[in-house]
Amino acid sequence: MAAVADHFLAQNPLQEGWLIFYGPEHQGVAEECLGKLCVVQVKDGPTLLKTLKRGSRKGLFRLESWNAPPREDVRLAWAARVIDIRPR
């Protein structure tokens, strides 16, 4: 899968228009995603580019980024590891 960084996904040092390759996308969050840069789908919310950490309870996650405070105890629909990022 691929996404184009827009103002919602683009984070320093990423720039708008860069290609973000990720996958595979599946329901839930695989253990391999923890501690990694991922594209995540917040349950009933936006798709974000974040580093994924465990939350305070099972099924909740801490989302960290380069340019914003962490989001604590977020419920996700899915997460997929970033494979590559390329300027366009």
C-alpha positions as CSV (number, residue, x, y, z in Angstrom):
1,M,0.0,0.0,0.0
2,A,1.1,3.6,-0.5
3,A,-0.1,7.0,0.7
4,V,0.8,10.5,-0.3
5,A,1.8,12.7,2.7
6,D,-0.7,15.5,3.0
7,H,-1.1,18.1,5.7
8,F,-2.5,15.5,8.0
9,L,0.2,12.9,7.4
10,A,3.2,15.1,6.7
11,Q,5.4,15.5,9.7
12,N,8.8,17.0,10.0
13,P,11.1,15.8,8.3
14,L,8.5,14.6,5.8
15,Q,7.1,17.0,3.3
16,E,3.7,17.2,1.7
17,G,3.5,15.0,-1.4
18,W,6.1,12.5,-0.3
19,L,5.2,8.8,-0.8
20,I,4.8,6.6,2.2
21,F,4.8,2.8,1.5
22,Y,3.3,0.6,4.2
23,G,1.7,-2.8,4.7
24,P,0.1,-5.0,4.9
25,E,-3.0,-3.4,6.3
26,H,-5.2,-5.6,8.4
27,Q,-7.8,-5.4,11.2
28,G,-6.2,-4.9,14.6
29,V,-2.6,-4.2,15.5
30,A,0.1,-6.7,15.0
31,E,2.8,-7.1,17.7
32,E,5.4,-6.3,15.1
33,C,4.1,-2.7,14.8
34,L,4.9,-1.8,18.4
35,G,7.9,0.6,18.6
36,K,7.8,1.2,14.9
37,L,6.8,4.0,12.6
38,C,3.3,3.0,11.3
39,V,0.3,4.3,9.4
40,V,-2.5,3.9,11.8
41,Q,-6.3,4.2,11.5
42,V,-7.8,5.7,14.7
43,K,-11.1,3.9,15.4
44,D,-13.8,6.3,14.1
45,G,-11.1,8.9,13.4
46,P,-8.3,9.9,11.1
47,T,-5.4,8.0,9.5
48,L,-2.1,9.1,10.9
49,L,1.6,8.5,10.7
50,K,2.9,7.7,14.2
51,T,5.3,5.6,16.2
52,L,3.2,3.1,18.0
53,K,3.6,2.2,21.7
54,R,1.5,0.2,24.2
55,G,-1.1,2.2,26.1
56,S,-2.1,1.9,29.7
57,R,-4.6,-1.0,29.0
58,K,-5.0,-3.8,26.5
59,G,-6.4,-2.5,23.2
60,L,-5.2,1.1,23.8
61,F,-2.0,2.6,22.3
62,R,0.2,5.6,22.7
63,L,0.8,7.4,19.4
64,E,4.1,9.4,19.2
65,S,5.2,11.8,16.5
66,W,8.0,14.2,15.6
67,N,5.9,17.4,15.8
68,A,3.1,16.9,18.2
69,P,2.6,15.8,21.8
70,P,1.8,12.1,22.2
71,R,-1.8,10.9,22.0
72,E,-2.5,8.6,25.0
73,D,-4.7,5.5,25.2
74,V,-6.0,5.6,21.6
75,R,-8.2,2.8,20.2
76,L,-7.1,1.8,16.7
77,A,-9.0,0.1,13.9
78,W,-5.6,-1.1,12.3
79,A,-1.9,-0.3,12.0
80,A,0.6,-1.1,9.3
81,R,4.4,-0.7,9.5
82,V,6.0,1.9,7.2
83,I,8.3,0.1,4.7
84,D,9.7,3.1,2.8
85,I,9.4,6.9,2.5
86,R,10.4,8.6,-0.7
87,P,10.4,12.2,-1.9
88,R,8.3,12.7,-5.0
